[in-house]
Amino acid sequence: MPRVATPPPIDITAASRLDVAPQRPRTSRARKPAPPQDRLTQRKLFFRRVKRSLKPGLWFLVIASVFIVGFELVRSLPSAAPAPQVAETTAAAAPSSSPLANFAADLGLRVTSVQINGARTTDPDLLRQAIGVKPGDPTLGFSLAAIRNQVEQLGPVQSAVVSRELPGTLVVTVTERDAYAIWQTVSNGQTKFVLIDKQGNVIANQDAAEAKRREPSLLLLSGEDAPANANVLVTELQAAPAVLSHVAAAQRVDGLRWNLILKNQTLVKLPSENEADAIGQLAALQTSVQLLDRPVEVIDLRQAGRLVVKPYPAPAPPAPEKQGATQKHE
């Protein structure tokens, strides 16, 4: 048999040398010399030391400022609960000179504007005097509760909400009393006309004549206890628009009942009891026979189930001419 040739042995060392890339000889590079350091002057060293020493103080001032502003923001939020009624004067609402308020003012927290909302009939001068804050005052230098208390003491004001809008706006929102009627009263021998609200409270510092021009539907009431009983009467009249449109005034009689004075000067005497029924009867008569448009002097409804109408007296006949006997003398 022929002899098979044996392959030559593999040189592992030579094979490993083939896989390894030839390495370049290392060459040493010269390093760049370090730049020369500038030596700090005495002035720069001084300012650097001062800056480092001031950092803790500046952080303290910033934190204190944030705390003060946050506290005042929370305190300035309007609350639904009524403010305690304390005796405070207008000066109590004026800006104070507390260190905290002055510090905040130095940071820029000063009043730039005072916004008043809802004051339709309140005297602007009295309202500004009650607020007691003007542009330039410290924003945190006054009490919101004191301002609200002063504003709510004004006659036309029913309630007030006072708030701050940082950095420098004071907002005062007023809810005024609605005029319900005009009350004719006597004070120190002089007749006065004042406005009353639905609860019968007198609305001070208001011009009744101006209110009547503004709201012609306001009724004129008279009688010592008229304000306390006005709500019941006006409510009953509002349920009978045909009667209300003819009524100009109402007079309280002996603290028991009402007399209505119509626009044509007719006097309507209402009963002391079942007043609403009498007004309803009057409305029915107006619908059927236009009684309130007729020239009558008195309509008496004081007795239940009975109507008494008194017409104006007939005009007196002209007096006969006097005929004097004249004698002619010849």
BELLIN-V911257 format. One record per residue. N is the residue number from 1. PSI is psi in degrees with one decimal (* if undefined). OMEGA is omega in whole degrees, -180 to 180 (* if undefined). NEAR is the number of other C-alpha atoms within 8 Angstrom. Layout:
BEGIN
n: [N,N]
psi: [PSI,PSI]
omega: [OMEGA,OMEGA]
near: [NEAR,NEAR]
END
This chain:
BEGIN
n: [1,2,3,4,5,6,7,8,9,10,11,12,13,14,15,16,17,18,19,20,21,22,23,24,25,26,27,28,29,30,31,32,33,34,35,36,37,38,39,40,41,42,43,44,45,46,47,48,49,50,51,52,53,54,55,56,57,58,59,60,61,62,63,64,65,66,67,68,69,70,71,72,73,74,75,76,77,78,79,80,81,82,83,84,85,86,87,88,89,90,91,92,93,94,95,96,97,98,99,100,101,102,103,104,105,106,107,108,109,110,111,112,113,114,115,116,117,118,119,120,121,122,123,124,125,126,127,128,129,130,131,132,133,134,135,136,137,138,139,140,141,142,143,144,145,146,147,148,149,150,151,152,153,154,155,156,157,158,159,160,161,162,163,164,165,166,167,168,169,170,171,172,173,174,175,176,177,178,179,180,181,182,183,184,185,186,187,188,189,190,191,192,193,194,195,196,197,198,199,200,201,202,203,204,205,206,207,208,209,210,211,212,213,214,215,216,217,218,219,220,221,222,223,224,225,226,227,228,229,230,231,232,233,234,235,236,237,238,239,240,241,242,243,244,245,246,247,248,249,250,251,252,253,254,255,256,257,258,259,260,261,262,263,264,265,266,267,268,269,270,271,272,273,274,275,276,277,278,279,280,281,282,283,284,285,286,287,288,289,290,291,292,293,294,295,296,297,298,299,300,301,302,303,304,305,306,307,308,309,310,311,312,313,314,315,316,317,318,319,320,321,322,323,324,325,326,327,328,329,330]
psi: [146.0,150.6,127.1,135.6,134.5,128.6,149.6,147.4,147.6,130.4,98.5,-34.8,-39.0,-36.7,-40.2,-30.7,-27.9,-34.8,-21.3,126.6,145.9,134.2,136.7,148.1,137.4,134.0,137.7,128.8,144.7,126.3,145.2,141.0,141.8,139.0,143.2,132.6,131.4,135.4,127.3,139.8,167.2,-33.9,-44.4,-39.0,-39.2,-48.5,-34.3,-41.1,-39.8,-40.5,-42.5,-36.2,-24.8,-18.1,-49.0,-38.5,-39.7,-43.1,-38.0,-42.5,-41.1,-46.0,-41.6,-40.2,-44.9,-40.8,-43.6,-46.7,-42.1,-41.0,-43.8,-33.2,-46.2,-40.7,-26.5,-6.5,135.0,136.0,150.6,-24.7,141.9,147.3,145.6,137.4,100.1,152.2,103.4,144.1,173.7,-30.3,-23.3,-28.8,-8.5,155.7,139.9,169.0,44.5,151.9,-39.2,-42.1,-40.8,-37.0,-43.8,-35.3,-36.7,-25.9,-2.1,0.7,82.6,150.8,126.2,-24.6,150.7,113.3,129.5,123.4,143.0,-2.6,88.3,-38.7,-8.1,139.2,120.5,-37.2,-43.8,-35.3,-43.5,-36.5,-37.9,-36.5,-47.6,18.5,138.6,160.1,138.2,-18.9,153.4,133.7,-33.7,15.9,21.7,161.0,124.8,-37.6,-37.6,-40.1,-43.3,-40.9,-41.2,-42.0,-39.5,-12.2,-11.2,141.2,-49.7,-10.7,125.1,-43.5,162.9,147.1,124.3,132.0,160.2,142.5,100.2,145.4,-20.6,32.3,129.5,124.7,124.5,114.2,122.1,136.4,115.5,158.0,137.9,126.6,127.7,-33.9,171.4,128.6,125.1,118.2,172.3,126.7,121.9,40.3,4.6,139.6,131.2,149.6,119.2,157.5,146.6,152.7,-173.3,-28.1,-0.4,8.0,140.7,132.7,105.7,163.6,39.9,143.6,112.5,-36.7,-41.7,-39.2,-36.6,-38.3,-34.6,-37.2,89.3,-18.0,-5.1,129.8,149.7,122.6,150.0,157.2,145.9,-42.1,22.7,-44.4,-38.2,-24.1,5.7,-37.8,-42.0,-45.7,-47.7,-37.5,-41.8,-38.3,-35.5,-24.5,-11.7,78.3,-29.3,-29.6,-43.3,-35.8,-16.5,-9.5,131.8,-31.5,166.5,137.9,126.8,126.7,117.0,23.7,18.6,-37.7,-179.9,147.6,132.1,133.8,115.6,168.8,-23.5,17.2,9.0,137.2,122.3,119.2,112.3,154.5,166.2,-19.3,155.7,46.9,-40.5,-36.7,-39.3,-39.1,-37.8,-39.5,-39.4,-38.7,-38.2,-39.8,-33.8,-38.4,-37.2,-45.0,9.0,50.6,-37.2,-12.0,-5.0,150.8,77.9,153.5,-43.5,137.2,114.1,116.5,22.2,-24.7,129.4,132.0,10.9,135.7,126.3,122.8,124.2,111.5,166.0,143.1,145.0,144.1,140.2,141.4,149.7,140.4,138.4,144.9,135.3,126.5,104.7,134.7,119.1,131.3,131.1,121.5,126.9,*]
omega: [178,-175,-179,-178,-179,180,-180,180,-178,179,-177,-178,179,179,179,178,178,-177,-176,-180,179,-177,178,179,-179,177,-179,178,179,179,177,180,180,180,-180,-179,177,180,-178,177,179,-179,179,177,180,-179,178,179,178,-180,179,-179,-179,-176,178,179,178,177,179,179,179,-180,179,179,179,180,-179,-180,178,179,-180,176,179,-178,-178,179,180,180,-180,-179,180,180,178,-178,178,-179,179,177,179,179,179,179,-178,-179,179,-179,180,-180,-179,180,179,177,177,178,177,177,178,-179,176,-178,176,180,176,-179,180,-179,173,-179,-176,-176,-179,179,-178,-179,178,-180,178,178,179,179,174,180,-179,177,-178,178,177,-178,-178,-173,179,-177,177,180,179,178,180,179,-180,-179,-178,176,176,-174,-177,-173,175,178,-179,175,-177,-179,176,170,-176,14,-170,-179,174,-177,178,180,-172,170,-175,175,176,177,-176,-179,176,-178,175,-178,-180,179,-179,177,-180,179,-180,176,-178,178,175,177,-175,179,-180,179,179,176,-176,176,178,179,-178,180,178,178,178,176,-179,180,-178,-178,180,179,175,-178,176,-177,-174,-178,-180,-179,-177,-178,-176,-175,-179,-178,-178,178,178,178,178,176,179,-176,180,178,-177,-179,180,-174,176,-177,178,-177,178,-174,174,179,-175,-173,-178,164,176,175,-178,-178,176,176,174,179,179,-179,180,180,177,178,-179,-178,-179,179,180,178,176,176,179,178,178,179,177,180,-174,-173,-179,-176,-176,178,-177,-180,177,-176,-175,169,-173,179,-174,180,-177,177,-178,-180,178,180,180,179,175,178,179,179,-180,178,179,-179,178,-180,179,179,180,178,-180,177,178,178,177,*]
near: [2,3,4,4,4,4,4,4,4,4,6,6,6,7,8,8,7,7,6,6,5,4,4,4,4,4,4,4,4,4,4,4,4,4,4,4,4,4,4,6,6,6,6,8,9,8,8,8,8,8,8,7,8,8,8,7,8,8,8,8,8,8,8,8,9,8,8,9,9,8,8,9,9,7,6,9,8,7,5,4,4,5,6,4,5,4,4,9,7,11,7,8,16,10,10,7,7,7,6,7,13,11,8,14,12,7,6,7,13,13,15,8,9,12,8,9,8,8,11,5,7,12,7,7,6,9,11,9,8,11,13,12,10,8,9,7,10,14,17,10,12,10,8,10,8,10,13,12,11,14,12,11,7,11,11,12,14,10,8,12,9,13,11,12,8,7,9,12,13,13,12,12,11,13,10,13,9,6,12,9,12,14,13,12,11,8,7,4,5,6,8,8,9,14,15,15,13,10,8,11,8,9,13,9,9,12,8,10,6,7,11,10,7,6,7,7,5,10,10,11,15,11,11,8,8,12,13,8,9,12,11,7,8,8,8,10,11,8,6,11,8,9,13,9,6,9,12,10,10,13,12,15,9,5,8,7,11,12,12,13,13,13,8,6,7,13,11,12,12,14,13,9,5,7,9,7,7,11,13,9,8,9,11,8,10,13,8,6,6,9,7,9,7,6,8,10,11,12,13,11,13,9,8,6,4,7,8,8,9,8,8,7,4,4,4,4,4,4,4,4,4,4,4,4,4,4,4,4,3,2]
END
